[in-house]
Amino acid sequence: MSASVAGARVQHWHKAAGMPAAVAPQRRVVLAAASPMAALTEKEARRQKRHTKIRAKLSGTAARPRISVYRSNQHTYVQVIDDENQTTLLAMGTMSAKIKEVVGSEEWKTKTVGAAREVGLALGAMCVEQGIKKAVFDRGGFMYHGRVKAVADACREAGMEFKRARAFGGWRLGTWRLEVGGGGGQDRKPRAMQRATRRRT
């Protein structure tokens, strides 16, 4: 259809509707749909699942807050959290100017173990200044090595004391013991070992 024919039809429609020919009909504005959020990768979903299990057993209080670590590909972030009052008492990360003064402002320097250690030392010093010397350490579902371990060791160097959760150590070697600190009181064998002992007798 040519432009002149289309224009004539519009003018005819305006006349039939009782509108002046010069008034053009209002155009409908169609907003583009918001782009959906990217789905979690399988690796990140596993980490979040591990963190959920950790948080079921670990909680911070005003007297003994929770030190939560998160590491991205580029940075390391640490928070001191009072879960009872749902407040963040202190926070530190490799993006802060105080840490960049020490490790440098280059992009690659913020993702090193040394940078994470500086974060731990700075956060530990801030905690000791505010009278917080005891805490529970939340590794955030990450493996306890590299930058996560560096933060924990540096906080201990600064004077922090972490409460160890109850766990059975040496299970792969066939031994059993109960780590003190998570409650419980006395040592006992894991249930799987108790069942195995009952079957043998």
N, C-alpha and C positions, 0 to 999 in steps of 0.2 A: 504494500500500500504506500502510495507516495505521500510526502509531507503535506501537500496542498489538500489532498482528499481527507487526510486525518484531521487537518485544521478545520475544514468545512464541517466535518461530522461533530467536532467539539463545539463549534459555534451553534450548530443546529440543536445540540443537546442543551446548551446554555439557554437558548430561546425557549425551548420546551419547558425547562425548569423555572423559567421566569427570572433568570440571572442575567445581568449585563454581560455582553459578549466579551468585554475586556477583562472580566474577572476570571482568573484561571482556578481550576479546582485545586484544593490543598493536596499536597503530596503526602502520602503516608510514610513516615520514617520507621524503617525496620531496623531495630538494634541487633547487632551481631550477638549471638549467644556467647556467654563467657566460656573461655577455654577450660576444659576440665583439668583438675589437678593431676599431676603425674602420679602414676601408681607406684607404690613402694617396691623397691627391688627385693628380691628374695633374701639377700644378705641383710638389708636393713630390717626386714620383717622379723628375721631370726634374732637380731640384736634387740629389737623392741620386746620380743617375747621373753628373752633372757632377763631384760631389765624389769619386766613386770613380775617375774618370779622373785627377783632380788628384792624389789620394793615390797613384796608381800611379807618379807621377814625383816625389813630394815626401815626404820623410821627415826627422824630427828626430833629432839626436844629442845627447849630453851637451854637446859643444862648441858645437853650433849647433842648438838645439832648434826645434821647430815651434810657431809662434803660430797657434792655431786660433780662428776667429771663428764664432760662431753668433748669429743675430739672430732673435728671435721677433717677433710683432706688438707686444709690450709691452716687451721687454728685450733687452739685448745682453750676450753672455757671451764671455769670452776666456780661453783656457788656454795655458800654455806647457808643451809636451809633449816628453819624451824618448822617442821611439819605440823606440830600441834596448833600453832597460831597461823600457819600458812603464810609465812613471811620469809623473804630472803634477807639474811643478816648482812652478808658480804658477798662480793663477786669480783672475779679477776679473770683476765684472759689475755691472750697474746695480741689482741687488738688494742689493748690499753696503751696509752702513751708512756706510762711508767715502764712497761716491759719493753716497748720498742726502743726506749733510750738505752737499755742494757744490751739487747740482742741485735739491734739494728732494724731499720725500716724496710729492708729489702724483702720482697715477697717470699722467697724461699727460706728465709731465716726464721719465720714464725712457725714452721711445721717441724722443727727439729726437737729432739729429746732435750737438748740444752735449753730451748725456749720454754718447754713445759716445766723443766726444773726451776727456772726463774719464776714462773707463775706460782708454783708450789711454795717457794721460799717467800715470795711477797705476800701470798695469802696467809701462810702460817704466821708470819710476823704481824700481820693485821689482826689475826685472831688472838694471838698472845697479848697484843696491846689492849684489846677489848675484854680480856679476861677469859677467853674461850680456849681451854687447854685440852679438853676431851671432846671427841667427835666420833661419829661412825662414818666409814668410808664407803661411798657408793660408786662402783666402777662403771655404772651406766650400761651394763650389758657388754662392755668391751672386755677383751682379754686383759688380764693383769700383767702387762709387760709394756715396754716402750714408753710412750708418753704418759700413759695412765700410771704406770709404776713410778715414773720419775716425779710426778706430782705428789704421790703419796710419800715417797722417800724424802722429798724436799720439805713437805709439811712436818714430818717427824723431826728432821734436822732443825727446823725452826722452833721446836718445842711442843708440837702437838702429840697427843696420845690417842691412838685409834683403838676402838673396841673390836675385838675379833669375834666374828659370828661363830656359832656352834657348828662344827663340821667334823666329819670322820676323816682322820688323816691316815695315810699309809694303807688305804683300803686295797690298792692294786697289789701291794706286797703281801696281802693276806693278814695283816695285823689290824688291830682296831683300838681306837682310843677316842675320847671325847675332849675336844678343845674347851678349855675353861673360858668363860666370858659370855656365852650365849644363853646361860640359864641351864637348868636341868639338875646340876648338882653332882651326881655320881656317874661313873663310867658304866656303860652298858654296851652289849654287842648289837650290831645292826640286826634287824629282823631276819634278813636273808641268811645271815650267819647262824642265828638261833635255829632257824628251820633246818639248815644243813646239819647242825649238831644233833638235833632231835632225830633226823633220819638215820644218822650213823649209829645211834644208840638204840 
